[in-house]
């Protein structure tokens, strides 16, 4: 990470002053800030503040697509969920004053556990743990969809009717925003075809529920207090709203691998260890979600294609930010080739060549 980018990311003195005002003073040697490198959207800063371990979430510097990177939305929904069956880290502070670190941000307590991203932890490398990881993942998604959003103060958090149609429209707009710059480098015609198919095949109705918007294996944390994997935290709520729970399930499934699957479109961002014996298949996850929620996963090709279309749009936005010099993430330039591969995958799903 370049020094200039980090300076745009956080003013450590200003952040320290803010934390002092709200959490009390600490000695200089008890304060440290480290950028967490794992994410590729909002920025995550790990902060040591005395004997407390905190996390600061903020948007990336530079111009972003409208509605993207809404960290205060994360704060609001996690604060509403603290006393529900959905495990979330405790949110502490939210700040809209851009004079502090140059953007909105919020502060939460840091959890300790395992995020399953690149490799399977040795402690989880047995059939029972693997099965439990899949079951905990889908059961927690079902718990999100079961939240009484009115009772927790989120009745005005979104507008469920028409959510799925708006998703197609919104992500098409995000894609066009990115294409304004990236089309000068190369075109991705498959995305126009998939976008048209999605517009023509939007389900007429859907269940209404709280949706996470980015629910997947590496956006949750597992603890092992009893020697077995237990899901202890759900992160990255920036796209949460009230909408269609089937879209959440389709998104989660787009990241979940079965042994029969073709090579991943974005190998750098694809976890493959769930192809091993013991992990539930996608169909088994769907069956469990249906039994937990009472919903059926109708129009599964639509929801899985929509998920990959959204992934492609995200990748294209990343590519635009790279071209404009607004990120030093080494993943972003690779989107020049990875987005067309995602577009081809979405087209395979649409045409029935990549079944559930």
C-alpha positions in Angstrom: 0.0 0.0 0.0 1.4 3.4 -1.0 2.0 6.0 1.7 -0.2 8.5 -0.2 -3.1 6.0 -0.2 -2.8 5.3 3.5 -2.8 9.1 4.2 -6.0 9.4 2.2 -7.4 6.5 4.1 -7.0 7.7 7.7 -5.6 10.6 9.7 -4.4 8.7 12.8 -4.2 11.8 14.9 -7.7 12.9 14.1 -9.0 9.4 14.7 -7.2 9.3 18.0 -8.8 12.6 19.1 -12.2 11.3 18.1 -11.8 8.1 20.1 -10.5 10.0 23.1 -13.6 12.2 23.1 -15.9 9.1 23.0 -14.1 6.3 24.7 -11.6 8.0 27.0 -7.9 8.7 26.7 -5.1 6.1 26.3 -1.3 6.4 26.2 0.4 6.8 22.8 2.0 3.3 23.0 -1.5 1.8 23.6 -2.8 3.2 20.3 -2.1 1.5 16.9 -3.9 1.4 13.5 -3.4 -1.3 10.9 -5.2 -1.7 7.6 -6.9 -5.0 7.1 -5.9 -6.2 3.6 -8.5 -9.0 3.1 -11.4 -6.9 1.8 -11.9 -5.5 -1.6 -14.8 -3.0 -1.1 -15.1 -0.9 2.1 -11.9 -0.4 4.0 -11.3 -2.0 7.4 -8.9 -0.6 9.9 -7.9 -2.6 13.0 -7.4 -0.4 16.0 -5.8 -1.1 19.3 -7.1 1.4 21.9 -5.7 0.6 25.3 -6.9 -2.8 26.3 -9.7 -2.8 23.6 -9.4 -4.2 20.1 -11.7 -2.2 17.7 -12.5 -2.1 14.0 -13.2 1.0 12.0 -15.1 0.7 8.7 -15.0 3.4 6.1 -15.5 3.7 2.3 -12.5 3.7 0.0 -11.1 7.1 -1.0 -12.1 8.6 -4.3 -15.3 8.6 -6.4 -17.6 5.6 -6.0 -20.9 4.7 -7.6 -23.9 6.2 -6.0 -25.3 4.1 -3.1 -22.1 2.0 -2.9 -20.0 1.7 0.3 -22.7 2.9 2.8 -20.9 2.1 6.1 -23.5 4.0 8.2 -26.1 1.6 6.9 -23.9 -1.2 8.3 -23.9 0.5 11.6 -27.7 0.9 11.7 -28.5 -2.7 10.9 -25.9 -4.2 13.2 -27.1 -2.0 16.1 -30.7 -3.3 15.4 -29.6 -6.9 15.4 -27.4 -7.0 18.6 -30.2 -8.6 20.7 -31.5 -11.0 18.0 -30.5 -14.6 17.0 -28.2 -13.1 14.3 -24.6 -12.9 15.7 -23.0 -9.5 15.0 -20.0 -7.6 16.5 -21.2 -4.9 18.8 -21.3 -1.5 17.1 -20.0 1.4 19.3 -19.8 4.7 17.4 -20.9 6.2 14.1 -19.5 9.4 12.6 -20.7 11.5 9.7 -18.1 14.3 10.2 -15.8 14.0 7.2 -13.3 16.3 9.0 -12.2 13.4 11.1 -10.9 10.9 8.5 -12.3 12.2 5.3 -15.5 10.1 5.1 -18.3 8.6 7.1 -17.1 5.7 9.4 -18.2 3.6 12.3 -16.4 1.8 15.1 -17.2 -1.7 16.4 -15.8 -4.2 18.8 -13.4 -6.7 17.2 -14.3 -10.4 17.4 -11.7 -13.2 17.7 -12.1 -16.3 15.6 -11.6 -17.9 12.2 -12.7 -16.4 8.9 -12.6 -19.2 6.3 -11.2 -17.5 3.2 -8.1 -19.1 1.6 -7.6 -22.3 3.5 -9.5 -24.8 5.7 -8.2 -24.6 9.3 -6.7 -27.8 10.5 -9.1 -27.8 13.5 -12.0 -28.0 11.0 -10.6 -30.6 8.7 -13.0 -33.5 9.6 -16.3 -34.6 8.3 -18.4 -33.4 11.2 -16.8 -29.9 11.2 -17.2 -29.5 7.5 -20.9 -30.5 7.7 -21.4 -28.1 10.6 -19.8 -25.2 8.7 -22.3 -25.5 5.9 -25.2 -25.9 8.3 -24.2 -23.0 10.5 -23.7 -20.8 7.4 -27.2 -21.6 6.0 -28.9 -21.6 9.4 -27.6 -18.1 10.1 -28.8 -16.9 6.7 -32.2 -18.3 7.6 -32.1 -16.5 11.0 -31.4 -13.2 9.1 -34.5 -13.9 6.9 -36.5 -14.7 10.0 -35.8 -11.4 11.8 -39.0 -9.5 12.7 -37.6 -6.3 11.1 -40.4 -4.1 12.3 -39.9 -5.3 15.9 -36.2 -4.4 15.8 -36.8 -0.9 14.4 -36.0 -1.6 10.7 -39.5 -1.1 9.3 -38.3 1.8 7.2 -35.0 0.2 6.3 -36.1 -0.7 2.8 -39.1 -1.2 0.5 -39.5 -5.0 -0.2 -42.1 -4.9 -3.0 -40.2 -4.7 -6.3 -36.8 -5.3 -4.7 -35.7 -7.9 -7.2 -36.6 -5.8 -10.2 -34.7 -2.9 -8.7 -31.7 -5.1 -8.1 -31.5 -5.8 -11.8 -31.9 -2.1 -12.6 -29.4 -0.9 -9.9 -26.6 -3.3 -10.9 -27.1 -2.5 -14.5 -26.6 1.1 -13.6 -23.5 0.3 -11.6 -22.2 -1.6 -14.6 -22.9 1.4 -16.9 -21.1 3.7 -14.4 -18.0 1.5 -14.7 -18.3 1.1 -18.4 -18.1 4.9 -18.8 -14.3 4.4 -18.2 -13.5 0.7 -18.7 -15.1 0.4 -22.2 -12.0 2.4 -23.5 -9.9 -0.7 -22.5 -12.3 -3.5 -23.7 -15.9 -4.4 -24.0 -17.9 -7.3 -22.3 -20.8 -8.1 -24.6 -22.0 -11.1 -22.6 -23.0 -8.8 -19.8 -25.4 -6.9 -22.0 -27.0 -10.2 -23.0 -27.3 -11.4 -19.4 -28.7 -8.1 -18.3 -31.4 -8.2 -20.9 -32.3 -11.8 -19.9 -32.6 -10.8 -16.2 -34.8 -7.9 -17.1 -37.1 -10.2 -19.1 -37.2 -12.9 -16.3 -37.7 -11.0 -13.1 -40.0 -13.1 -10.8 -43.4 -11.4 -10.5 -43.4 -11.7 -6.7 -41.2 -12.9 -3.8 -41.1 -13.2 0.0 -40.3 -10.1 2.0 -37.4 -10.3 4.6 -34.4 -8.6 5.9 -31.6 -9.4 3.5 -27.8 -9.1 4.0 -26.9 -8.4 0.4 -23.3 -9.9 0.6 -23.8 -13.1 2.6 -21.0 -15.6 2.0 -18.5 -17.8 3.8 -15.8 -15.2 4.2 -18.2 -12.6 5.5 -18.8 -14.6 8.7 -16.5 -15.7 11.6 -16.4 -19.0 13.3 -15.4 -19.6 16.9 -14.4 -23.0 18.4 -15.0 -22.6 22.2 -16.5 -26.1 22.4 -14.1 -27.6 19.8 -16.8 -27.4 17.1 -17.3 -24.6 14.5 -19.8 -22.1 15.7 -20.7 -19.1 13.7 -20.1 -16.1 16.0 -20.3 -13.0 13.7 -21.7 -11.8 10.4 -19.9 -8.9 8.8 -20.1 -6.5 5.8 -23.7 -5.3 6.0 -23.3 -2.3 3.7 -25.9 -3.6 1.2 -28.4 -4.8 3.7 -32.0 -3.8 3.2 -35.6 -5.2 3.2 -36.1 -7.3 0.1 -36.0 -10.8 -1.5 -34.4 -13.5 0.6 -33.9 -15.7 -2.5 -31.4 -13.1 -3.8 -29.3 -13.6 -0.6 -29.4 -17.4 -1.1 -28.4 -17.1 -4.8 -25.5 -14.9 -3.8 -24.3 -17.3 -1.1 -24.5 -20.2 -3.6 -22.5 -18.3 -6.2 -19.5 -18.6 -3.9 -20.1 -22.2 -2.8 -18.3 -24.9 -4.7 -19.3 -28.4 -5.6 -16.8 -31.0 -6.8 -18.4 -31.1 -10.3 -17.9 -27.4 -10.9 -15.7 -26.0 -13.7 -12.6 -23.9 -12.9 -13.5 -20.7 -11.1 -13.8 -17.5 -13.1 -11.9 -15.5 -10.5 -9.5 -18.0 -8.9 -7.9 -15.3 -6.7 -11.2 -14.7 -4.9 -12.6 -18.3 -5.0 -12.5 -20.6 -2.0 -12.5 -24.2 -3.2 -11.9 -26.3 -0.1 -15.6 -26.9 0.3 -15.3 -29.3 -2.7 -13.8 -31.8 -0.2 -15.7 -34.7 1.3 -18.0 -33.8 4.2 -19.1 -30.3 3.0 -22.8 -30.0 2.0 -23.6 -29.6 -1.6 -25.3 -26.5 -2.9 -28.5 -28.5 -3.3 -28.3 -29.7 0.3 -27.8 -26.0 1.4 -30.9 -25.1 -0.5 -32.9 -27.9 1.0 -31.9 -26.8 4.5 -32.7 -23.1 3.9 -36.1 -24.1 2.5 -36.8 -26.2 5.6 -35.6 -23.5 8.0 -37.5 -20.5 6.4 -40.5 -22.1 4.8 -39.7 -20.4 1.6 -39.0 -22.2 -1.7 -36.1 -21.4 -4.0 -38.2 -20.8 -7.1 -36.6 -19.4 -10.2 -33.1 -20.7 -9.1 -31.5 -20.0 -12.5 -32.5 -16.3 -12.3 -31.2 -15.8 -8.8 -27.9 -17.5 -9.4 -27.4 -15.6 -12.7 -28.3 -12.4 -10.9 -25.6 -13.1 -8.3 -22.9 -13.7 -10.9 -24.0 -10.6 -12.9 -23.6 -8.5 -9.7 -20.2 -10.0 -9.1 -19.2 -9.0 -12.6 -20.6 -5.5 -12.0 -18.5 -5.2 -8.8 -15.4 -6.4 -10.6 -16.0 -3.8 -13.3 -16.4 -1.0 -10.7 -13.1 -2.2 -9.2 -11.5 -2.0 -12.7 -12.7 1.5 -13.1 -11.2 2.5 -9.7 -7.9 1.0 -10.8 -7.9 2.8 -14.1 -8.6 6.1 -12.3 -5.9 5.5 -9.7 -8.3 5.3 -6.8 -7.1 2.0 -5.4 -3.8 0.2 -4.9 -5.5 -3.2 -4.5 -3.5 -5.7 -6.7 -6.8 -7.5 -7.5 -8.3 -4.6 -9.4 -6.3 -4.7 -12.6 -7.0 -8.4 -12.9 -10.6 -7.6 -13.5 -9.8 -6.7 -17.1 -9.9 -10.5 -17.7 -11.8 -11.8 -14.8 -15.0 -9.8 -15.5 -15.4 -11.4 -19.0 -14.9 -14.8 -17.3 -17.7 -14.0 -14.8 -19.9 -12.8 -17.7 -19.4 -16.1 -19.4 -20.3 -18.0 -16.2 -23.5 -16.0 -15.9 -24.4 -16.8 -19.4 -23.8 -20.6 -18.8 -26.2 -20.4 -15.8 -28.8 -18.6 -18.0 -28.5 -21.2 -20.7 -28.7 -24.1 -18.2 -25.1 -25.2 -18.8 -24.1 -24.7 -15.1 -26.8 -26.4 -13.0 -27.4 -26.1 -9.3 
